[in-house]
């Protein structure tokens, strides 16, 4: 970074928001889940991430159809995959606010993290 470059509140909030999505993804994928526990897993993810700095709002939805299709017949659960997650976070740092998301992109066949809006 050059001496005259200024790091803005916007830069910082975007960095923080990206860290939240990446941490969420890598912390919770692989968690055992079934249709009886999916509600509590969604709530647990939301509560865990919501206590972190800069998080104003978070919503987490796990695709129940994907869970149903992946359930192990013998044990009745599967592992949470990134493609099952639909996450929205609003993050705030000083004067800057952003909405970011994590959702499965069918065209890319990838759970994509995106900046949705910069206020």
Order of alpha helices (4+ residues) and beta strands (2+ residues): alpha-beta-alpha-beta-alpha-beta-beta-beta-beta
